[in-house]
Structures are given as structure tokens and as C-alpha cells.
Amino acid sequence: MTQQFDVVVIGSGIGGLGAAAALAHHGRRVLVLERHWQPGGLTQTFERDGFRFNVGVHYLGEFGPGQSNRRIFDQLAGGRIEMAPIAGVYDRIHFPDFNLPFTPPAQELERTLKAAFPHEAAGIDRYLAAVSEAGHALGALMMTHSAPALLAAPVAWAKRRSFARWVERTTWDVVCECVTDERLRAVLCAQWGDYGSRPRESSFAAHAQVMGHYLGGAWYPVGGCASFARELGATITAADGQVRTGAEVVGIDVDGGHVRGVRLRDGAAIACTRLISDAGVHNTLRLLPSAAVDYAWAAAAYAIAPSLGHVGLYIGLEGDIAAHGADTANTWIYESWDVNRVWRDPFKETQAPALFVSFPSLRDPAHQPGPRQRHTAEVIALVDWSVFGQWDRSDDADGMASGSTAAVRSEDYLAFKDLLRSNLRAQFERHFPGLAPMIRRVEASTPLSVATFTGAEHGAMYGLATTPARFMSLALKPRTPIGGLYLAGQDVCMPGVTGALMGGIMAAASIEPAVWKLLR
């Protein structure tokens, strides 16, 4: 490596790309190193038989004129990322013999909830007020995590009661305090798949932040979510930086308590004094020499478990799917009223307790269905990692906890994956019988698939579990005890595209304070 870069970034998820683009926006030369052959992390896409599928992005909030995400992405990508609004209903909640649409703005959602549960009008008001207050509390907490200690300490002291009330209590506890109707409690918690930890475990502040994110409506990237990596990458390269794929980091060099460089699997060594890791805090710790790691920091970080993984079903269809049950809304399907139930053992449970179903091709104005009217459906079922751990090979290799590679999948794993695909397809067809004859292609993914292609520990699509302990942890800050090493992405902020981007901006601002202007 003869070229010199101001900053090196590990990982090209939205957090890493966001951090790199923010620094590039301020004239810094940044090198992004991505282990996969395609950048983007869970914002990447793939194609099968002409059907294009998204890996992780289904909808985003706050992209209206003047809203925060719109302003930030316009600055980072020069306005080149186009977003299309999802008209009307963005989420549809389906329980046995019950359906409820989530429609913007907030006043419309309030009317819908009160029409379905008129006896809980006061409780619904309490809940919506709590969502607003908790969202502000989490924003203040994130500020204390990223600001210098002298500025953070007085804010943390002033907000300590707010943190205790909203951040340190679970979603289930707060919702049960607001409303008494068991069915309404389930409805209000039904979208917990957007942040990856069930209501009895997640921080209410995380729930509030995500729910508030969509109160003004939802949007979808025109042309698919690959536009994020493409356009943020263009900003990076325009500042004489680079995004390199097939460049897996297997070690971080530290000397005298300060970062000195990284080592790649191909044997290359890259010197640097400023390093941002978007690989997740646990993976970052594994890349560090043990003698250089602060024990208290590592112990506190490892104490927080990964969030849930998921089984994905990618379906290619032909025909007029809009006339047979599909639309632009996401559908959250629960097989019972128990929203805290998780798919623990897919060997024994032939159907998932809950499904998330979306039809991205219907919401993308750039999609060309052609004469055969080709469309896509994406199905997600959150699942516990324990069943898949028997096929994990991450302990047999150095570097990140990448899971076993596609080349060494065993016959019993492939047979299990076939079973999952068959069972989830049958469950999807039961809820969308009109679409069953239109199916032309079905492919499945598991948490091991996510681990292989992104390096995510346990294939967790949302990083660390969104528990109260996760948000209150002092170990999850952009600045680390090692000089020149910064953390980006979901683990230091919130799950999802927006949370990961904010985590990247927090890391970039720790190096270049002018980046904070992006959040004005």
C-alpha cells in the first residue's frame, strides 16, 4: 500500500459508508474495506432468474421534504438517492380475526386506534405521549455517548429521571402501564421486528424511536436499496477515497495504546492512525490483540448479547399480484395474540409465530414488471440462533465471527434449509392464497447466510440486542479506550438504516467535529 488515507473504515454497511461519506464531505481521503464482494452490508441486493431482491431494507421514515433523513442523505450523496413515498397504509397488523392499518400522519393513526379500541382512548393518548417523550430521551442519551465528558456529564445528570423512566424500562412494561386491553397491548407492540428484541426485553426508548420514525409516513428507495452503497460510494471516491471489496480485515495492530494499522486476509498490511470499525463491537474486539484491550470495556461490551436473527424467504412471482392480495404496505402476521413469542425451534415448530411480508416491486417506481408482470415478495421470520449454532464454523478461523462459508455447508444443514423454505412457503400461501399459483422462484436465507455475507455475529441483522442495558452501557460509544479507534453503526446508536447511519456520523464527528453540522 503506497497510497495514504486520512481514515480507514472496516465494513461497508450503512454505518461505515455513512461515516466515510461524511468525512469525504469534509475533504478527508477515506479507505473503506469490505470483506464481501458487494458493498452495502444489509442494504445490498441480489438477483435470481431476473428477480431482484433486497437483503434488509423494506421501508424508511423521515424522508419527506425538510425531514432529517432527507436532509442528511441529500448532503452525503448530493441528492442522488431518490425516495418514493409509500402511499397510505405503510404497516398492516394482522392477528387472528383482527386487522388494523397504520396510516400517517400521527393524528390518523390515533383516530384508527381509538376507533378500534374506544374504551382505551385515554390510554392511547398516554401511549402516544410516551412515544414522543421516550424518543427525545434516547436522543439526549445518544448525545451524552458521543459528546466530550465535560459536556455529557451535566446532560446525563439533568436527564437521569427521563432515562430511568423511558430507556431503562422495557417496551412491555411501559405499554402495560399505558393501556389495559390485552389485544391493544399486542397491537402496539406488533412492530418489534423493526428493532429485533421482543417487547419483554427491549428498551421502550428503542420502540418509541422506531415507531416515531414512521408517524410522518414511510418511503422506499427508487431502484432498490443498492442505491445507498452506490451513491455514498460515489461521494467517497469523489474525494479521492476508495471502497475496496474482497478485503477482509483479520487483525488490528495497536502499539502504545494507539491504532497503527490493519492486516488483511490476503497478507496485506495497511498503516493508519485513525480507524473506524463498522464491524460490530464484538467483532472489533476479536480483531484486537488481547494485550491491548481494556478488560472492563471488553467485559461490558460482551455482556450484551446479539439481537435475533431471521429466516428470509425471497419469492419471485408472475401475474397481477395487486389483484390477488398484494399491496404496497408491509403486513405483520401473528398466528396468535402472544407478541412475545419467538421462533425457538424450527425443527419442531412447522410455522413461525409471526411473519413480516412485503412486496418491494409494487412500491418501487423504477420497477419494470414486463409483459409477464414479474414481481417480488420478501418474507421475514425472526428466529433464535441456538438451532443454527451447530453449523457455525466461526471458531475455526481467525478474524470476525463470520459463520461457516457457503463452500462448507453440510448436507444436514442444506436439508434443514429446504425444510424451512418449504414450511415458510406453505405459511405464506396460507395467508396469500391468491398468490400461490403465481410463484415462480423461492429462495431462503438463514442467520448463517447473514453471518457469512456480512460478518454479523449470530447473523443478527440489528447488531446487539436493544435492551435497556445496551443503551445504558458506557462501553458502546464512538470513542474507544484505544487511541484512534472509533466504533460506528448500529451498536453505538440504534438499529436499522437510520440508526446505523447516525452511528456512522457520530464516529465521523469524533474525528471531524464539523460533521455535526449534518444533524442541524
Secondary structure, 3 states (H helix, E strand, C coil): CCCCCCEEEECCCHHHHHHHHHHHHCCCCEEEECCCCCCCHHHCEEEECCEEEECCCCCEECCCCCCHHHHHHHHHHCCCCCEEECCCCCEEEEECCEEEEECCCHHHHHHHHHHHCHHHHHHHHHHHHHHHHHHHHHHHHHHHHHCCHHHHHHHHHHCHHHHHHHHCCEHHHHHHHHCCCHHHHHHHHHHHHHCCCCCCCCEHHHHHHHHHHCCCCEEEECCCCHHHHHHHHHHHHHCCCEEECCCCEEEEEEECCEEEEEEECCCCEEECCCEEECCCHHHHHHHCCHHHCCHHHHHHHHCCCECCEEEEEEEEEECCHHHHCCCCCEEEEECCCCCCCCECCCCCCCCCCEEEEECHHHHCCCCCCCCCCEEEEEEEEEECCCCHHHHCCHHHCCCCCCCCCHHHCCHHHHHHHHHHHHHHHHHHHHHCHHHHHHEEEEEEECHHHHHHHHCCHHHCCCCECCCHHHHHCCCCCCECCCECEEECCHHHCCCHHHHHHHHHHHHHHHHCHHHHHHHC
